[in-house]
């Protein structure tokens, strides 16, 4: 079994930044990713708030550039899913492709889409239920859809969908949006967007394809049916921390608790990006987390010697 000085779990912006810094520091480093390198950002049609790109850049292109840069300095890659960690000296990382040893570990496994929990939702995923407007929006060209949520992601999705569809209903359980001011201004001024306040989705209707939603007003308890062709869920994310819950301290929502150096409750294990508590969930912040975690891992190894 090959022993590494640093193993990074997850190839989103936090993991790629960490891998860049550990490999450039001369550490024998391994990056483990179960899916596509780049993480959630590859789904973004245009990233406008990452420093250095005045006119913006597509998420997939930014992810590709980060990947190329991270692997330029000898970072090893394995495509596998991490199933657990056994702590010790060194730590043991178990995956679907075998086990790997490392003195330090940086967990940057990100998060996944949070589901509504509505009747019919799971059954109709891919048949009108989607969690990625940039991935699937073009499939609903000329049709009527809904976006569920009120944060930055939901409003960005609604504006993206307006390029393809005839109408977007924004359904939010509160009476005001949580999205940033600029996004709210764009959304309220857009002729294709309308807003359904204080409302939750009880059921996604349809047999083979989405045909509508059963809605419930949280204040009046009045129920209604909204006929449409698709629903895009944008109500947040769940951290991919389940397989670490038996060894690391997590908060009530399942996010890994770290200090300002990205250190977790276990010596030699760090966490970065969307999986850690209080992450602002921005690409630039995830990159900063990854850099901090890598430098902390490097100092940890130096202090051991």
Number of C-alpha atoms within 10 A of each C-alpha: 7 7 16 18 20 28 32 32 29 31 30 30 32 36 38 31 25 36 37 25 23 30 22 17 14 13 20 18 27 25 24 24 23 16 13 13 22 25 25 21 20 21 18 21 17 18 20 15 14 14 10 9 11 9 9 15 18 16 21 20 17 21 24 15 12 22 21 13 15 24 17 12 17 17 23 15 16 13 16 18 17 21 15 19 20 14 16 13 12 17 22 20 20 17 18 12 12 12 15 18 23 24 22 26 29 28 30 32 27 28 20 16 15 14 15 18 12 15 15 17 24 14 15 20 14 14 17 23 23 19 23 17 26 16 13 17 21 14 13 17 15 13 14 21 29 27 27 25 25 25 20 20 20 27 26 21 25 30 19 18 27 22 14 17 19 16 20 27 19 25 23 24 19 17 12 13 20 17 18 11 11 9 19 19 11 13 21 13 11 14 11 18 21 17 19 17 18 17 24 22 22 18 18 28 22 17 11 10 17 24 17 21 25 17 20 19 18 14 11 9 11 10 14 14 14 15 15 19 20 27 29 24 24 26 19 18 15 17 19 20 21 13 12 18 15 12 14 18 16 21 12 8 9 18 25 28 19 21 12 10 17 25 21 23 15 13 16 23 26 29 32 37 31 30 27 31 20 12 14 12 15 15 22 16 18 27 21 18 28 32 24 23 33 33 18 22 28 20 12 16 16 9 8 7 6
